[in-house]
């Protein structure tokens, strides 16, 4: 119980009741599956698709979203491919390839 009092000292907005419930549920240990979802398989297929479409000059955001839904069904993953998902995918793409997806999209618009 001494640890609970110390925690209350550092987090005064947390009530003792909330803290006891948190401590009963395992405290600071994270539960399995509680982290960020991984879309590695779908991302890999999408990365390949993007580079293929870039070569064919047929790349667009709607194509990427529809292919993400298609690939997720194939791989039995749950992806809704919303605007927020697309924003996060763009960030993952840029982190991995150090190249902006917006640049690829702009190049394809100019080539059509």
C-alpha positions as CSV (number, residue, x, y, z in Angstrom):
1,X,0.0,0.0,0.0
2,X,3.0,2.3,0.5
3,X,3.6,2.2,-3.3
4,X,0.1,3.4,-3.9
5,X,0.6,6.4,-1.6
6,X,3.8,7.3,-3.5
7,X,2.0,7.1,-6.8
8,X,-0.8,9.3,-5.5
9,X,1.9,11.8,-4.5
10,X,3.2,12.0,-8.1
11,X,-0.2,11.8,-9.8
12,X,-2.6,13.8,-7.6
13,X,-5.4,13.7,-10.2
14,X,-5.7,10.0,-9.8
15,X,-8.1,8.9,-7.1
16,X,-7.2,6.1,-4.7
17,X,-10.1,4.0,-6.0
18,X,-8.8,4.2,-9.6
19,X,-5.3,3.4,-8.4
20,X,-6.4,0.3,-6.5
21,X,-8.4,-1.0,-9.5
22,X,-5.3,-0.4,-11.7
23,X,-3.1,-2.3,-9.3
24,X,-5.5,-5.2,-9.1
25,X,-5.5,-5.5,-12.9
26,X,-1.7,-6.0,-13.1
27,X,-0.4,-2.5,-12.6
28,X,2.3,-1.3,-15.0
29,X,2.6,-4.6,-16.9
30,X,1.2,-4.4,-20.4
31,X,-1.3,-6.9,-21.6
32,X,-0.5,-8.9,-24.8
33,X,-2.0,-7.2,-27.9
34,X,-2.3,-3.9,-26.1
35,X,0.2,-2.2,-28.4
36,X,0.0,-0.8,-31.8
37,X,-1.4,-3.0,-34.5
38,X,1.0,-4.3,-37.1
39,X,0.0,-4.3,-40.7
40,X,3.3,-5.6,-42.0
41,X,1.9,-8.1,-44.5
42,X,-0.6,-5.6,-45.9
43,X,2.0,-2.9,-46.0
44,X,4.5,-5.1,-47.9
45,X,1.9,-5.8,-50.6
46,X,0.9,-2.2,-50.8
47,X,4.5,-1.0,-51.1
48,X,4.9,-3.4,-54.1
49,X,1.6,-2.2,-55.6
50,X,2.6,1.4,-55.2
51,X,5.9,0.9,-57.1
52,X,4.1,-1.1,-59.8
53,X,1.5,1.6,-60.2
54,X,4.1,4.3,-60.2
55,X,5.8,2.6,-63.2
56,X,2.4,2.4,-65.0
57,X,1.4,6.0,-64.0
58,X,-1.8,4.9,-62.4
59,X,-1.2,5.7,-58.7
60,X,-3.9,7.6,-56.7
61,X,-4.9,7.6,-53.0
62,X,-8.3,6.0,-53.8
63,X,-6.4,3.2,-55.6
64,X,-4.2,2.7,-52.5
65,X,-7.2,2.6,-50.1
66,X,-9.2,0.1,-52.3
67,X,-6.1,-2.1,-52.6
68,X,-5.5,-2.0,-48.9
69,X,-9.1,-3.3,-48.3
70,X,-8.6,-6.0,-50.9
71,X,-5.2,-7.1,-49.5
72,X,-6.6,-7.1,-46.0
73,X,-9.4,-9.5,-47.0
74,X,-6.8,-11.7,-48.8
75,X,-4.6,-11.8,-45.7
76,X,-7.5,-12.0,-43.2
77,X,-6.5,-8.8,-41.4
78,X,-9.0,-6.2,-40.3
79,X,-8.2,-2.8,-41.9
80,X,-10.8,-0.2,-42.5
81,X,-8.6,2.0,-44.8
82,X,-10.0,5.3,-43.6
83,X,-8.5,8.7,-44.0
84,X,-6.7,8.4,-40.7
85,X,-5.4,5.0,-41.7
86,X,-4.1,6.5,-45.0
87,X,-2.3,9.3,-43.1
88,X,-0.6,6.7,-40.9
89,X,0.3,4.6,-43.9
90,X,1.9,7.6,-45.6
91,X,4.0,8.1,-42.5
92,X,5.1,4.5,-42.4
93,X,5.9,4.6,-46.2
94,X,8.0,7.8,-45.7
95,X,9.8,6.3,-42.7
96,X,10.7,3.1,-44.6
97,X,11.7,4.5,-48.0
98,X,12.7,8.0,-47.0
99,X,10.6,9.2,-49.9
100,X,7.3,11.1,-49.8
101,X,4.2,9.4,-51.2
102,X,3.0,12.9,-52.2
103,X,5.9,13.3,-54.6
104,X,5.0,10.0,-56.3
105,X,1.3,11.1,-56.5
106,X,2.3,14.5,-58.0
107,X,4.6,12.8,-60.6
108,X,1.8,10.5,-61.7
109,X,-0.7,13.4,-62.0
110,X,1.8,15.3,-64.2
111,X,2.4,12.3,-66.5
112,X,-1.3,11.6,-67.3
